[in-house]
Amino acid sequence: MFSKRLNTLSYGFTIFMALLVVGPFAHAFNIFSVSDELDKKLKDQKFLPTTEYFVASQWLKKNEFIVGKTLQSRLFELHFQEKDRENLREGEFQILDPSICQQKMSLIDPPTSCLRFRDFSWDAVAEPPLILVALNKAKDNPDADEQIFDMWNETSSQDIRTWALKPFLLAETVGSQPIMQKRVALSEMPAACMQAVMSIEDTSFLEHSGVSITGTLRALFKNVITGRKAQGGSTITQQLVKNYFLTPERTYKRKLEEMLISVLLESKYSKDQILETYLNIIYMAQNGAYQVIGFPAASEYYFGKPIEDLDVHECALLAAVLNGPGVYNPFRHPERAFSRRNLVLDKMHEQKYITNRQWQIAKAKPLPSRTPGQASETSPYFLEAARQQMANLTIPLENKRILLTLDLAAQSQAQNSLQSQLDKLESHNKYIKKIKLKEKKSLEGVVISSDYDGRVTVGVGGRSFKQSQFNRMTMSHRQIGSLVKPFVYLTAIEKGYKPTDMIPDEKFELKLPTGKVWSPENYEKKYLGQVPVYYALKNSLNAATAKLGLDIGLDPIIDTLKAAGVKSDIPNLPSLTLGAVELTPVEVLQIYLTLSQMGKSPTPSFIEGIWDNEQKQLFQLQNDSPTEYLSPVSTAITVGMMKQTLISGTAAYAGSKGLRDTWAGKTGTTSDYRDTWFAGFSPFETTVVWVGYDDNTPTKLTGASGSVPVWTDYTLWSKQRFPLTDFKWPSGVEEKTIEKKDLEDKGFQLEKQDEFKLIFKRTLFGL
């Protein structure tokens, strides 16, 4: 650790100069109030009221696979230590006999392995509980080593379905400004990082008392010679004071105030405290909408790894960037960054912080390349949604610690899947390319996904928060088009219809009270005559659906939508049957989540928990026992038909990529092709995609061509984490195989599958 050394001459010089200039303004400069404010700010390392957002290093969820490495290996990577003792401390785990998990969790058979851990305390709340995890060998998943079979909170003696493992600080916001910051103690930072900063910024940091006399005189002389304030001669302590305590004005009065406060700061705090604060709160980059604050966050941004793992050349680059994050950004200005980094290494060599061999090796190292797939472009949308949820909970933002449900790896993948599809359409689709070039309009999109308990793990509200802060997830009310159709058919099932019942797909006209005539048209304006119910749904036949909806009545359909979770107004108009209702993507997620959970309706949440600055918990997500709002039997029959959408219906592209059998979904396209949707789900994950223009410009895309590719690309990545098991059907239904000849006997000749499966209400008779 550094020792504190004060320089009496520096004190006297600083105070003398300060009194000369600041003296006339002494009434505006209260040394006692300044001292008190320094105490508070240095203690907290904060300079404005903030909201802190945490995310899990990894979510542990019942039934999910641990992909790539075992849970034990993951714990080692997160700096847990293995100990063989009953009373584990924070950050410790132990491997137990599988029979212990079997006994504690009342399991019929012992799991493959059993592990107990006590997590790190991430927000200074009470000691973290002991968590017991039962694991089995992964079956039918070559990418996974093991699967979480069950989890148990030993401290509270409760079964748990989800655990946020070692949450870390993702971002802070001051007002609505998102900041990437991760505080790390000085003792955990590499010595090379501290040495690099002192070498290039303040070689006498350990000797001076806040102000360098030689540096100040040298700067003053240069300013007099040039006739302008060209150089400041600031020490690290002065930079800390200048940037985080005083205004940015460049006057001699402010400069001498800075010097006086710097000396005061050094008289009250050790060099360790000052340097730790400086390295944790100095501005280091602009990453999309985020300000990257401090060396620890900059390490994650520039190198994709924690600061504890940095080498000499990497510490030197951070010290180089510090002087001008925009000028020396290695991704934008690699030549400048390389030259500046090597200058830092030269200074470190001159100061004998590194050996000749270390110097030579470090100077030969390349700069980092930009790490792909960072969620920083779109995760501010997630933060915005969390803030809106807090407002709905009437919880003030300031000085709160929020544990988000966000899964950063999933967010990155969803962001990439969306951006790739939008770029592809703007480059290769002639119509959209023309709009981009001539009208300068950008195609936009949304991806939002949740787990079975309603935890929103992905929240992409647009292609880039930096380009547009409009959060389409929560603020954009769009017509949902054919996404409404499953609820029309679910209502029909409730009225007694069966999947293989025949309904007419014929052009018809309906005279409205306004005198206008409404006549729904099929895609390509083709009508198929008598078709089975399941076939009309999987192929999204407008005429058949509208006629069915009018026959069963609009009021029951509205009741079904409200029961599924719709809060927006629902128009009682015939066009409702084809999706003439405006919902936000979050509302669409809600109603499709209800389908995926067989009629139970967990509420989507962006927040796992909220704590105030006194460590009191203000909110805890409780979604694991949702209320049942829709008939599980009717919902199951509907989901069974929706599985056909991916097998041989409008989303067959997804099925052709292997996403079939354990997934169900529905495409959506609105009139004039203004909105394209796809909502797809498995028993474990529900994902909604929207693609379109904010100003309703037609895209000439369908749900199949606009949104299904995004969902498919994301879900192909996501599926490796979940078992390939079918939906858990309620006891009142049974799965039956439908053969092509059975339909032909009814006069229907269009089905191309020789046989397939549907869900029916359990009866003693046949179909």
PyMOL commands that set and color helices and strands:
alter all, ss='L'
color gray80, all
select helices_A, chain A and resi 8-28+31-44+71-77+98-105+186-188+191-201+213-226+236-244+252-268+271-281+295-303+307-309+312-322+334-350+356-363+375-377+379-392+408-428+430-439+472-475+481-494+523-525+533-538+542-552+554-564+574-578+585-596+632-648+652-656+671-673+703-706+708-721+740-745
alter helices_A, ss='H'
color red, helices_A
select strands_A, chain A and resi 51-55+58-61+65-67+81-82+92-96+113-118+130-137+144-153+158-160+162-165+168-174+177-181+283-287+290-293+400-404+444-451+456-460+478-479+502-505+510-511+517-518+529-532+582-583+607-612+617-620+664-669+675-681+685-692+733-739+755-761
alter strands_A, ss='S'
color yellow, strands_A
deselect
rebuild
show_as cartoon
